[in-house]
Amino acid sequence: MMKTRFCSVFLTLLLLGTSASWASEGQNHWGYKGETGPEHWAKLSHAFANCALGKNQSPIDITDTIEAEMPPLAFFYKTAARDIVNTGHSIQLDFPKNAGIVVDNQTFELKQVHFHSPSENTIDGRHFPMEAHFVHADERGNLAVVALLFEIGGTNPVLGKLWRFIPTHRGEAFGIADKLPPSRLLPKDKDYYRFNGSLTTPPCTEGVYWFVLKQPVTASREQIERFSRVMRHPNNRPIQPTNARPLLR
């Protein structure tokens, strides 16, 4: 039996690898429905003003893309997930060091992976049943998110192992004994769409590099429904205006 561990709020709720959004949340609770839902985030705190005023917000509908020569994402995922955490807003996998990506000769270390259902980003107006965000940060605190889309199909073997220990209560965390490197979640084809965006949760900080993988992976309907039952409601932010941003493919 895996040993249950309850971390401090500060350490457990690092959904985006930074303390800023969760330090703010401690004083200004936010959520996905009702009076604390996305349409009200900017009103909950001055620190969340960007959720309404920002011009490069995420998620977006990926359409009208521009063809460009882009370097491949160089993944060096040499480690395995350490903990699985229920943050109250998502299910999150935490990682030790020695995992990350290199893009534009810039190294970003993998901090965590979390999930949204339905997907936050859409492609040509199409929502996917689930989306995973691989959240990375460089040594200066710049963030890069690799988004992985799921479609309903065959059972996903990695999710099959993870969901056996899915924490059902906010703040609950389990250690993961199985060696599950994040690379096992990724598709073979790692072509991507690229754009500049923001955090999809308060404080909606902009300047985040987004890489949305073109090729979805499959998960069974039951696996996606299992995640949805734990969350108890959709945990996706609505689509934001693209404005003048170029969307590269």
Secondary structure as GFF3:
##gff-version 3
##sequence-region A 1 249
A	DSSP	beta_strand	4	5	.	.	.	ID=ss1
A	DSSP	alpha_helix	9	12	.	.	.	ID=ss2
A	DSSP	alpha_helix	20	27	.	.	.	ID=ss3
A	DSSP	three_ten_helix	34	36	.	.	.	ID=ss4
A	DSSP	three_ten_helix	38	40	.	.	.	ID=ss5
A	DSSP	alpha_helix	41	44	.	.	.	ID=ss6
A	DSSP	three_ten_helix	46	48	.	.	.	ID=ss7
A	DSSP	alpha_helix	50	53	.	.	.	ID=ss8
A	DSSP	beta_strand	61	62	.	.	.	ID=ss9
A	DSSP	beta_strand	74	75	.	.	.	ID=ss10
A	DSSP	beta_strand	83	86	.	.	.	ID=ss11
A	DSSP	beta_strand	91	94	.	.	.	ID=ss12
A	DSSP	beta_strand	100	103	.	.	.	ID=ss13
A	DSSP	beta_strand	106	116	.	.	.	ID=ss14
A	DSSP	beta_strand	122	123	.	.	.	ID=ss15
A	DSSP	beta_strand	130	137	.	.	.	ID=ss16
A	DSSP	beta_strand	143	152	.	.	.	ID=ss17
A	DSSP	alpha_helix	157	162	.	.	.	ID=ss18
A	DSSP	three_ten_helix	163	165	.	.	.	ID=ss19
A	DSSP	beta_strand	173	175	.	.	.	ID=ss20
A	DSSP	three_ten_helix	182	185	.	.	.	ID=ss21
A	DSSP	beta_strand	192	198	.	.	.	ID=ss22
A	DSSP	beta_strand	206	213	.	.	.	ID=ss23
A	DSSP	beta_strand	217	219	.	.	.	ID=ss24
A	DSSP	alpha_helix	221	231	.	.	.	ID=ss25
###
